[in-house]
Structures are given as C-alpha cells and as structure tokens.
Amino acid sequence: MKCVDGEGWYQEDGKDAQSLKPGTVVTIPAGVKHWHGAKADTWFSHLAVECPGVDTSNEWLEPVTDELYCSLYTSQA
C-alpha cells in the first residue's frame, strides 16, 4: 500500500500504529491482520496492489474503537 495524499494510520495486530504521509509505502504480508484509515483531521488516499499467490488472504482487524483512534491522534499531535 502507498499513501498518495492526505494522512492516515496503519496498524498491524499487536504492533504500534504508524503514521502515513504521501509517499509512505507499507508492505503487508499475506494473512497479517491490520487496519488503515484517515487521521482525524484529514482525508487519506492510497493505492493497494495485491500480488497473486497460493493460500493468501487479506485479514482485517476488528473495528477500531473510538478510544484507540483518539489516543493515536492525541499521541501524535
């Protein structure tokens, strides 16, 4: 995934969230639970490329709570 405009967050299950800005590239291995989305004060646009493979899947984390999302925003302000 590549952030092309705006700013966002990317977080893998069990890891800290990372800030996304234009030009940031994140390689997401098959089967890794994650989420990504816009920061609270901006929009976020990205490109995603999926490579064909055997036994691959896209795994989304459960919905992000307001508490977690707000904590990310305030910790990075």
MODELLER restraints for C-alpha pairs under 7 A, 6 or more apart:
rsr = mdl.restraints
at = mdl.atoms
rsr.add(forms.Gaussian(group=physical.xy_distance, feature=features.Distance(at['CA:1:A'], at['CA:25:A']), mean=5.72, stdev=0.5))
rsr.add(forms.Gaussian(group=physical.xy_distance, feature=features.Distance(at['CA:1:A'], at['CA:26:A']), mean=5.24, stdev=0.5))
rsr.add(forms.Gaussian(group=physical.xy_distance, feature=features.Distance(at['CA:1:A'], at['CA:27:A']), mean=6.37, stdev=0.5))
rsr.add(forms.Gaussian(group=physical.xy_distance, feature=features.Distance(at['CA:1:A'], at['CA:46:A']), mean=6.61, stdev=0.5))
rsr.add(forms.Gaussian(group=physical.xy_distance, feature=features.Distance(at['CA:1:A'], at['CA:47:A']), mean=5.55, stdev=0.5))
rsr.add(forms.Gaussian(group=physical.xy_distance, feature=features.Distance(at['CA:1:A'], at['CA:48:A']), mean=4.37, stdev=0.5))
rsr.add(forms.Gaussian(group=physical.xy_distance, feature=features.Distance(at['CA:1:A'], at['CA:49:A']), mean=6.55, stdev=0.5))
rsr.add(forms.Gaussian(group=physical.xy_distance, feature=features.Distance(at['CA:2:A'], at['CA:23:A']), mean=6.40, stdev=0.5))
rsr.add(forms.Gaussian(group=physical.xy_distance, feature=features.Distance(at['CA:2:A'], at['CA:24:A']), mean=5.70, stdev=0.5))
rsr.add(forms.Gaussian(group=physical.xy_distance, feature=features.Distance(at['CA:2:A'], at['CA:25:A']), mean=4.39, stdev=0.5))
rsr.add(forms.Gaussian(group=physical.xy_distance, feature=features.Distance(at['CA:2:A'], at['CA:26:A']), mean=6.37, stdev=0.5))
rsr.add(forms.Gaussian(group=physical.xy_distance, feature=features.Distance(at['CA:2:A'], at['CA:46:A']), mean=5.42, stdev=0.5))
rsr.add(forms.Gaussian(group=physical.xy_distance, feature=features.Distance(at['CA:2:A'], at['CA:47:A']), mean=5.27, stdev=0.5))
rsr.add(forms.Gaussian(group=physical.xy_distance, feature=features.Distance(at['CA:2:A'], at['CA:48:A']), mean=6.56, stdev=0.5))
rsr.add(forms.Gaussian(group=physical.xy_distance, feature=features.Distance(at['CA:3:A'], at['CA:20:A']), mean=6.37, stdev=0.5))
rsr.add(forms.Gaussian(group=physical.xy_distance, feature=features.Distance(at['CA:3:A'], at['CA:21:A']), mean=6.04, stdev=0.5))
rsr.add(forms.Gaussian(group=physical.xy_distance, feature=features.Distance(at['CA:3:A'], at['CA:22:A']), mean=4.93, stdev=0.5))
rsr.add(forms.Gaussian(group=physical.xy_distance, feature=features.Distance(at['CA:3:A'], at['CA:23:A']), mean=5.62, stdev=0.5))
rsr.add(forms.Gaussian(group=physical.xy_distance, feature=features.Distance(at['CA:3:A'], at['CA:24:A']), mean=5.42, stdev=0.5))
rsr.add(forms.Gaussian(group=physical.xy_distance, feature=features.Distance(at['CA:3:A'], at['CA:25:A']), mean=6.56, stdev=0.5))
rsr.add(forms.Gaussian(group=physical.xy_distance, feature=features.Distance(at['CA:3:A'], at['CA:45:A']), mean=6.08, stdev=0.5))
rsr.add(forms.Gaussian(group=physical.xy_distance, feature=features.Distance(at['CA:3:A'], at['CA:46:A']), mean=4.39, stdev=0.5))
rsr.add(forms.Gaussian(group=physical.xy_distance, feature=features.Distance(at['CA:3:A'], at['CA:47:A']), mean=6.65, stdev=0.5))
rsr.add(forms.Gaussian(group=physical.xy_distance, feature=features.Distance(at['CA:4:A'], at['CA:22:A']), mean=4.71, stdev=0.5))
rsr.add(forms.Gaussian(group=physical.xy_distance, feature=features.Distance(at['CA:4:A'], at['CA:23:A']), mean=5.97, stdev=0.5))
rsr.add(forms.Gaussian(group=physical.xy_distance, feature=features.Distance(at['CA:4:A'], at['CA:45:A']), mean=5.67, stdev=0.5))
rsr.add(forms.Gaussian(group=physical.xy_distance, feature=features.Distance(at['CA:4:A'], at['CA:46:A']), mean=5.20, stdev=0.5))
rsr.add(forms.Gaussian(group=physical.xy_distance, feature=features.Distance(at['CA:5:A'], at['CA:21:A']), mean=6.96, stdev=0.5))
rsr.add(forms.Gaussian(group=physical.xy_distance, feature=features.Distance(at['CA:5:A'], at['CA:22:A']), mean=4.92, stdev=0.5))
rsr.add(forms.Gaussian(group=physical.xy_distance, feature=features.Distance(at['CA:5:A'], at['CA:44:A']), mean=5.97, stdev=0.5))
rsr.add(forms.Gaussian(group=physical.xy_distance, feature=features.Distance(at['CA:5:A'], at['CA:45:A']), mean=5.21, stdev=0.5))
rsr.add(forms.Gaussian(group=physical.xy_distance, feature=features.Distance(at['CA:6:A'], at['CA:21:A']), mean=6.55, stdev=0.5))
rsr.add(forms.Gaussian(group=physical.xy_distance, feature=features.Distance(at['CA:6:A'], at['CA:22:A']), mean=6.60, stdev=0.5))
rsr.add(forms.Gaussian(group=physical.xy_distance, feature=features.Distance(at['CA:6:A'], at['CA:42:A']), mean=6.10, stdev=0.5))
rsr.add(forms.Gaussian(group=physical.xy_distance, feature=features.Distance(at['CA:6:A'], at['CA:43:A']), mean=5.19, stdev=0.5))
rsr.add(forms.Gaussian(group=physical.xy_distance, feature=features.Distance(at['CA:6:A'], at['CA:44:A']), mean=4.44, stdev=0.5))
rsr.add(forms.Gaussian(group=physical.xy_distance, feature=features.Distance(at['CA:6:A'], at['CA:45:A']), mean=6.25, stdev=0.5))
rsr.add(forms.Gaussian(group=physical.xy_distance, feature=features.Distance(at['CA:7:A'], at['CA:20:A']), mean=5.45, stdev=0.5))
rsr.add(forms.Gaussian(group=physical.xy_distance, feature=features.Distance(at['CA:7:A'], at['CA:21:A']), mean=4.85, stdev=0.5))
rsr.add(forms.Gaussian(group=physical.xy_distance, feature=features.Distance(at['CA:7:A'], at['CA:38:A']), mean=5.98, stdev=0.5))
rsr.add(forms.Gaussian(group=physical.xy_distance, feature=features.Distance(at['CA:7:A'], at['CA:39:A']), mean=5.91, stdev=0.5))
rsr.add(forms.Gaussian(group=physical.xy_distance, feature=features.Distance(at['CA:7:A'], at['CA:42:A']), mean=6.24, stdev=0.5))
rsr.add(forms.Gaussian(group=physical.xy_distance, feature=features.Distance(at['CA:7:A'], at['CA:43:A']), mean=6.37, stdev=0.5))
rsr.add(forms.Gaussian(group=physical.xy_distance, feature=features.Distance(at['CA:7:A'], at['CA:44:A']), mean=5.21, stdev=0.5))
rsr.add(forms.Gaussian(group=physical.xy_distance, feature=features.Distance(at['CA:8:A'], at['CA:19:A']), mean=6.07, stdev=0.5))
rsr.add(forms.Gaussian(group=physical.xy_distance, feature=features.Distance(at['CA:8:A'], at['CA:20:A']), mean=4.79, stdev=0.5))
rsr.add(forms.Gaussian(group=physical.xy_distance, feature=features.Distance(at['CA:8:A'], at['CA:21:A']), mean=6.73, stdev=0.5))
rsr.add(forms.Gaussian(group=physical.xy_distance, feature=features.Distance(at['CA:8:A'], at['CA:37:A']), mean=5.33, stdev=0.5))
rsr.add(forms.Gaussian(group=physical.xy_distance, feature=features.Distance(at['CA:8:A'], at['CA:38:A']), mean=4.01, stdev=0.5))
rsr.add(forms.Gaussian(group=physical.xy_distance, feature=features.Distance(at['CA:8:A'], at['CA:39:A']), mean=4.63, stdev=0.5))
rsr.add(forms.Gaussian(group=physical.xy_distance, feature=features.Distance(at['CA:8:A'], at['CA:44:A']), mean=5.65, stdev=0.5))
rsr.add(forms.Gaussian(group=physical.xy_distance, feature=features.Distance(at['CA:9:A'], at['CA:17:A']), mean=6.35, stdev=0.5))
rsr.add(forms.Gaussian(group=physical.xy_distance, feature=features.Distance(at['CA:9:A'], at['CA:18:A']), mean=5.73, stdev=0.5))
rsr.add(forms.Gaussian(group=physical.xy_distance, feature=features.Distance(at['CA:9:A'], at['CA:19:A']), mean=4.93, stdev=0.5))
rsr.add(forms.Gaussian(group=physical.xy_distance, feature=features.Distance(at['CA:9:A'], at['CA:20:A']), mean=5.46, stdev=0.5))
rsr.add(forms.Gaussian(group=physical.xy_distance, feature=features.Distance(at['CA:9:A'], at['CA:36:A']), mean=5.34, stdev=0.5))
rsr.add(forms.Gaussian(group=physical.xy_distance, feature=features.Distance(at['CA:9:A'], at['CA:37:A']), mean=5.51, stdev=0.5))
rsr.add(forms.Gaussian(group=physical.xy_distance, feature=features.Distance(at['CA:9:A'], at['CA:38:A']), mean=6.26, stdev=0.5))
rsr.add(forms.Gaussian(group=physical.xy_distance, feature=features.Distance(at['CA:9:A'], at['CA:39:A']), mean=6.35, stdev=0.5))
rsr.add(forms.Gaussian(group=physical.xy_distance, feature=features.Distance(at['CA:10:A'], at['CA:17:A']), mean=5.56, stdev=0.5))
rsr.add(forms.Gaussian(group=physical.xy_distance, feature=features.Distance(at['CA:10:A'], at['CA:18:A']), mean=5.36, stdev=0.5))
rsr.add(forms.Gaussian(group=physical.xy_distance, feature=features.Distance(at['CA:10:A'], at['CA:19:A']), mean=6.64, stdev=0.5))
rsr.add(forms.Gaussian(group=physical.xy_distance, feature=features.Distance(at['CA:10:A'], at['CA:20:A']), mean=6.88, stdev=0.5))
rsr.add(forms.Gaussian(group=physical.xy_distance, feature=features.Distance(at['CA:10:A'], at['CA:35:A']), mean=5.87, stdev=0.5))
rsr.add(forms.Gaussian(group=physical.xy_distance, feature=features.Distance(at['CA:10:A'], at['CA:36:A']), mean=4.34, stdev=0.5))
rsr.add(forms.Gaussian(group=physical.xy_distance, feature=features.Distance(at['CA:10:A'], at['CA:37:A']), mean=6.92, stdev=0.5))
rsr.add(forms.Gaussian(group=physical.xy_distance, feature=features.Distance(at['CA:11:A'], at['CA:17:A']), mean=4.29, stdev=0.5))
rsr.add(forms.Gaussian(group=physical.xy_distance, feature=features.Distance(at['CA:11:A'], at['CA:18:A']), mean=6.28, stdev=0.5))
rsr.add(forms.Gaussian(group=physical.xy_distance, feature=features.Distance(at['CA:11:A'], at['CA:34:A']), mean=5.46, stdev=0.5))
rsr.add(forms.Gaussian(group=physical.xy_distance, feature=features.Distance(at['CA:11:A'], at['CA:35:A']), mean=5.56, stdev=0.5))
rsr.add(forms.Gaussian(group=physical.xy_distance, feature=features.Distance(at['CA:11:A'], at['CA:36:A']), mean=6.47, stdev=0.5))
rsr.add(forms.Gaussian(group=physical.xy_distance, feature=features.Distance(at['CA:12:A'], at['CA:32:A']), mean=6.94, stdev=0.5))
rsr.add(forms.Gaussian(group=physical.xy_distance, feature=features.Distance(at['CA:12:A'], at['CA:33:A']), mean=5.81, stdev=0.5))
rsr.add(forms.Gaussian(group=physical.xy_distance, feature=features.Distance(at['CA:12:A'], at['CA:34:A']), mean=4.17, stdev=0.5))
rsr.add(forms.Gaussian(group=physical.xy_distance, feature=features.Distance(at['CA:12:A'], at['CA:35:A']), mean=6.71, stdev=0.5))
rsr.add(forms.Gaussian(group=physical.xy_distance, feature=features.Distance(at['CA:13:A'], at['CA:33:A']), mean=5.46, stdev=0.5))
rsr.add(forms.Gaussian(group=physical.xy_distance, feature=features.Distance(at['CA:13:A'], at['CA:34:A']), mean=5.66, stdev=0.5))
rsr.add(forms.Gaussian(group=physical.xy_distance, feature=features.Distance(at['CA:13:A'], at['CA:61:A']), mean=6.87, stdev=0.5))
rsr.add(forms.Gaussian(group=physical.xy_distance, feature=features.Distance(at['CA:30:A'], at['CA:56:A']), mean=5.33, stdev=0.5))
rsr.add(forms.Gaussian(group=physical.xy_distance, feature=features.Distance(at['CA:30:A'], at['CA:57:A']), mean=5.59, stdev=0.5))
rsr.add(forms.Gaussian(group=physical.xy_distance, feature=features.Distance(at['CA:30:A'], at['CA:58:A']), mean=6.25, stdev=0.5))
rsr.add(forms.Gaussian(group=physical.xy_distance, feature=features.Distance(at['CA:31:A'], at['CA:56:A']), mean=6.49, stdev=0.5))
rsr.add(forms.Gaussian(group=physical.xy_distance, feature=features.Distance(at['CA:31:A'], at['CA:57:A']), mean=5.26, stdev=0.5))
rsr.add(forms.Gaussian(group=physical.xy_distance, feature=features.Distance(at['CA:31:A'], at['CA:58:A']), mean=5.65, stdev=0.5))
rsr.add(forms.Gaussian(group=physical.xy_distance, feature=features.Distance(at['CA:31:A'], at['CA:59:A']), mean=5.46, stdev=0.5))
rsr.add(forms.Gaussian(group=physical.xy_distance, feature=features.Distance(at['CA:32:A'], at['CA:59:A']), mean=5.85, stdev=0.5))
rsr.add(forms.Gaussian(group=physical.xy_distance, feature=features.Distance(at['CA:33:A'], at['CA:59:A']), mean=4.55, stdev=0.5))
rsr.add(forms.Gaussian(group=physical.xy_distance, feature=features.Distance(at['CA:33:A'], at['CA:60:A']), mean=5.02, stdev=0.5))
rsr.add(forms.Gaussian(group=physical.xy_distance, feature=features.Distance(at['CA:33:A'], at['CA:61:A']), mean=5.25, stdev=0.5))
rsr.add(forms.Gaussian(group=physical.xy_distance, feature=features.Distance(at['CA:34:A'], at['CA:59:A']), mean=6.63, stdev=0.5))
rsr.add(forms.Gaussian(group=physical.xy_distance, feature=features.Distance(at['CA:34:A'], at['CA:60:A']), mean=5.17, stdev=0.5))
rsr.add(forms.Gaussian(group=physical.xy_distance, feature=features.Distance(at['CA:34:A'], at['CA:61:A']), mean=5.06, stdev=0.5))
rsr.add(forms.Gaussian(group=physical.xy_distance, feature=features.Distance(at['CA:35:A'], at['CA:60:A']), mean=5.98, stdev=0.5))
rsr.add(forms.Gaussian(group=physical.xy_distance, feature=features.Distance(at['CA:35:A'], at['CA:61:A']), mean=5.81, stdev=0.5))
rsr.add(forms.Gaussian(group=physical.xy_distance, feature=features.Distance(at['CA:37:A'], at['CA:44:A']), mean=6.75, stdev=0.5))
rsr.add(forms.Gaussian(group=physical.xy_distance, feature=features.Distance(at['CA:38:A'], at['CA:44:A']), mean=4.75, stdev=0.5))
rsr.add(forms.Gaussian(group=physical.xy_distance, feature=features.Distance(at['CA:39:A'], at['CA:73:A']), mean=6.98, stdev=0.5))
rsr.add(forms.Gaussian(group=physical.xy_distance, feature=features.Distance(at['CA:40:A'], at['CA:73:A']), mean=6.79, stdev=0.5))
